[in-house]
Amino acid sequence: MLDDDDGDEIDDEEDAREYPDDDEADWNLDPSTHKCPYCGEEISEDAQQCPYCDQYLSKEDAPPDRKPLWIKIGVVFLVLIIIAWTLNWY
């Protein structure tokens, strides 16, 4: 057992901790960067979306495309017409 500056005992196992390398540590203040393919600003290599132009950097990260409302209404209308048409044949 060792004593620290305050006279408290320090366990030897605490001193035997292994710390990560500087390039693997969370406190690395110089993260890798690259240019955004859309606006050219320097962004983090880990970014999924550019903070400057709000473009997603890959299709996997982008939210799914939403269909316009008029297409949804048209599909519902066609289904209703088909149902009404088949009910009149019987």
Disulfide bonds with the S-S distance in Angstrom:
none
